[in-house]
Amino acid sequence: MRIAIIGAGLVGLAAAAGLSRQGVQVEVFERSGQEPPTGAGISLFPNSRRAMHALGLGEGFDRLPHGPLPGIRTAMRRRDGRIRFSAPAARDRGVRMFHRNALREFLLDSCAGVTFHWGVTASVTDDGDRLRRAQLTLGDGTTSSWDLVIAADGLRSRTRSRLGLDPGLRYAGYTAWRGVTAVPIDTAGTAGEDWAGEQRFGTVPLEDGRVYWFAVSSRPVGETAASQGLASEKDAVRREFSGWYPTVRHLLEATPDDAVLRHDIHDLARPLRVFHRGRVALAGDAAHAMTPDLGQGAGAGFEDAAALSTLIAGVRRDGADVIALLERYTALRARKAARVLLASRLMGKVAQRRRR
Ligand SMILES: Cc1cc2nc3c(=O)[nH]c(=O)nc-3n(C[C@H](O)[C@H](O)[C@H](O)COP(=O)(O)OP(=O)(O)OC[C@H]3O[C@@H](n4cnc5c(N)ncnc54)[C@H](O)[C@@H]3O)c2cc1C
């Protein structure tokens, strides 16, 4: 069986790593180069660990160094730094925090036997059917046919539109800045997310003492530092959170200017009912882009990869009924992902409510 994956984000890589263990031929097409993107941090919950085990990557995943370090408490603070409440560390509940690039490197290293095409844009030009394989057309006009295409091409997936499944995106009303400090910072033994006004600030100590932080604020869609007359997004987030407690300022100061990311938060306007057409499956954000409020976007994508990998393990042979396999994939994943997408949206609405 020949499988093409569009996109080498975390989900495309997880699918490639899992499938490479099945003895099927896997090729990945990624429009960016191989160098790691500017990465922030990521929190993964126990469903991600289960998916990694289902993908055959569990042993390596369990060995990956991760935060929070033992002894750290979860705390929610007020704008002035006073603690609203605190609880035992998230580590005790199976939450793992990573630098995204460490996770990416682990997944890439797990892709033995996978052929990567970096800097290559791929488009589905025929989704295929029971008799006809799916067709990809690359940026240089060459075409190739595949038993199965997994489109893990992200929030703005062109494959989703190509398959006629795109419900459009919804702006959630808030923007998120993220960064990782260049040096270890003392967070007074706590990790957590603080809520005040229409703002949130998250503090996530990583295993090497550096801190992943995120800052969320209700802002007009499309606003940027440049459109506000500021030199950098670091200036924008510094200004936005200038009234917050000193650790927030220290974290922002300790982050290099070019390491601050900003994204307006979008999710799918409506959850998809199907995750496939013909021989093409959507996975990850392409299938269920959700707000980050439950920290489940990548986790849900790893569940997609695990479901596909498990289903393919059952039918590896050439001539397998890929269409029936993808119907089972939709049945396994679409409803569950829709629930998480809607729960995440609700969480975002509650969290961004104006409060003191
Ligand atoms: C602020 C914020 C915080 C978050 N925090 C968390 C968290 O703590 N935990 C969590 O689980 N999730 C979190 N998420 C969500 C998570 O980042 C995403 O769900 C996840 O990264 C999606 O991975 P993906 O591989 O599906 O898509 P992407 O990472 O977007 O990858 C898609 C890839 O496809 C490539 N591509 C696109 N089109 C083509 C094409 N035509 N040809 C070739 N390549 C193409 C792109 O270049 C890209 O590399 C957060 C998101 C945000 C915005």
The ligand as an SDF file (V2000), in Angstrom:
LIG
                    3D

 53 58  0  0  0  0  0  0  0  0999 V2000
   -1.7910   29.4460   20.8700 C   0  0  0  0  0  0  0  0  0  0  0  0
   -1.9430   27.9690   20.6490 C   0  0  0  0  0  0  0  0  0  0  0  0
   -1.6490   27.0720   21.6830 C   0  0  0  0  0  0  0  0  0  0  0  0
   -1.8320   25.7050   21.4990 C   0  0  0  0  0  0  0  0  0  0  0  0
   -1.5590   24.8560   22.5400 N   0  0  0  0  0  0  0  0  0  0  0  0
   -1.7800   23.5310   22.3900 C   0  0  0  0  0  0  0  0  0  0  0  0
   -1.5060   22.6270   23.4470 C   0  0  0  0  0  0  0  0  0  0  0  0
   -1.0050   23.0290   24.5080 O   0  0  0  0  0  0  0  0  0  0  0  0
   -1.7730   21.3020   23.2790 N   0  0  0  0  0  0  0  0  0  0  0  0
   -2.2870   20.8320   22.0900 C   0  0  0  0  0  0  0  0  0  0  0  0
   -2.5210   19.6100   21.9670 O   0  0  0  0  0  0  0  0  0  0  0  0
   -2.5370   21.6650   21.0540 N   0  0  0  0  0  0  0  0  0  0  0  0
   -2.2900   22.9920   21.1670 C   0  0  0  0  0  0  0  0  0  0  0  0
   -2.5150   23.8310   20.1270 N   0  0  0  0  0  0  0  0  0  0  0  0
   -3.0410   23.2840   18.8700 C   0  0  0  0  0  0  0  0  0  0  0  0
   -1.9210   22.6200   18.0740 C   0  0  0  0  0  0  0  0  0  0  0  0
   -0.8580   23.5360   17.9090 O   0  0  0  0  0  0  0  0  0  0  0  0
   -2.4470   22.1930   16.7110 C   0  0  0  0  0  0  0  0  0  0  0  0
   -3.6620   21.4940   16.8710 O   0  0  0  0  0  0  0  0  0  0  0  0
   -1.4340   21.2740   16.0350 C   0  0  0  0  0  0  0  0  0  0  0  0
   -0.1610   21.8410   16.0020 O   0  0  0  0  0  0  0  0  0  0  0  0
   -1.9300   20.9870   14.6250 C   0  0  0  0  0  0  0  0  0  0  0  0
   -0.9720   20.1750   13.9750 O   0  0  0  0  0  0  0  0  0  0  0  0
   -1.2130   19.7780   12.4530 P   0  0  0  0  0  0  0  0  0  0  0  0
   -0.0520   18.9140   12.0990 O   0  0  0  0  0  0  0  0  0  0  0  0
   -2.5930   19.2690   12.2520 O   0  0  0  0  0  0  0  0  0  0  0  0
   -1.1600   21.1480   11.6440 O   0  0  0  0  0  0  0  0  0  0  0  0
    0.0530   22.1560   11.4070 P   0  0  0  0  0  0  0  0  0  0  0  0
    0.9950   22.1660   12.5400 O   0  0  0  0  0  0  0  0  0  0  0  0
   -0.5580   23.4450   10.9830 O   0  0  0  0  0  0  0  0  0  0  0  0
    0.8350   21.5150   10.1760 O   0  0  0  0  0  0  0  0  0  0  0  0
    0.3450   21.5820    8.8690 C   0  0  0  0  0  0  0  0  0  0  0  0
    1.5440   21.4620    7.9330 C   0  0  0  0  0  0  0  0  0  0  0  0
    1.0850   21.3020    6.6000 O   0  0  0  0  0  0  0  0  0  0  0  0
    1.9100   22.0590    5.7460 C   0  0  0  0  0  0  0  0  0  0  0  0
    1.1380   22.3050    4.5260 N   0  0  0  0  0  0  0  0  0  0  0  0
   -0.0350   22.9970    4.4200 C   0  0  0  0  0  0  0  0  0  0  0  0
   -0.4860   22.9470    3.1540 N   0  0  0  0  0  0  0  0  0  0  0  0
    0.4040   22.1890    2.4500 C   0  0  0  0  0  0  0  0  0  0  0  0
    0.4730   21.7560    1.0970 C   0  0  0  0  0  0  0  0  0  0  0  0
   -0.4840   22.0740    0.1910 N   0  0  0  0  0  0  0  0  0  0  0  0
    1.5200   20.9850    0.7120 N   0  0  0  0  0  0  0  0  0  0  0  0
    2.5020   20.6460    1.6070 C   0  0  0  0  0  0  0  0  0  0  0  0
    2.4840   21.0270    2.9090 N   0  0  0  0  0  0  0  0  0  0  0  0
    1.4400   21.7820    3.3150 C   0  0  0  0  0  0  0  0  0  0  0  0
    2.2410   23.3080    6.5550 C   0  0  0  0  0  0  0  0  0  0  0  0
    3.4020   23.9650    6.0810 O   0  0  0  0  0  0  0  0  0  0  0  0
    2.4230   22.7150    7.9500 C   0  0  0  0  0  0  0  0  0  0  0  0
    3.7620   22.3320    8.1870 O   0  0  0  0  0  0  0  0  0  0  0  0
   -2.3150   25.2130   20.2690 C   0  0  0  0  0  0  0  0  0  0  0  0
   -2.5740   26.1000   19.2100 C   0  0  0  0  0  0  0  0  0  0  0  0
   -2.3810   27.4710   19.3940 C   0  0  0  0  0  0  0  0  0  0  0  0
   -2.6690   28.4040   18.2390 C   0  0  0  0  0  0  0  0  0  0  0  0
  1  2  1  0
  2  3  1  0
  2 52  2  0
  3  4  2  0
  4  5  1  0
  4 50  1  0
  5  6  2  0
  6  7  1  0
  6 13  1  0
  7  8  2  0
  7  9  1  0
  9 10  1  0
 10 11  2  0
 10 12  1  0
 12 13  2  0
 13 14  1  0
 14 15  1  0
 14 50  1  0
 15 16  1  0
 16 17  1  0
 16 18  1  0
 18 19  1  0
 18 20  1  0
 20 21  1  0
 20 22  1  0
 22 23  1  0
 23 24  1  0
 24 25  2  0
 24 26  1  0
 24 27  1  0
 27 28  1  0
 28 29  2  0
 28 30  1  0
 28 31  1  0
 31 32  1  0
 32 33  1  0
 33 34  1  0
 33 48  1  0
 34 35  1  0
 35 36  1  0
 35 46  1  0
 36 37  1  0
 36 45  1  0
 37 38  2  0
 38 39  1  0
 39 40  1  0
 39 45  2  0
 40 41  1  0
 40 42  2  0
 42 43  1  0
 43 44  2  0
 44 45  1  0
 46 47  1  0
 46 48  1  0
 48 49  1  0
 50 51  2  0
 51 52  1  0
 52 53  1  0
M  END
$$$$
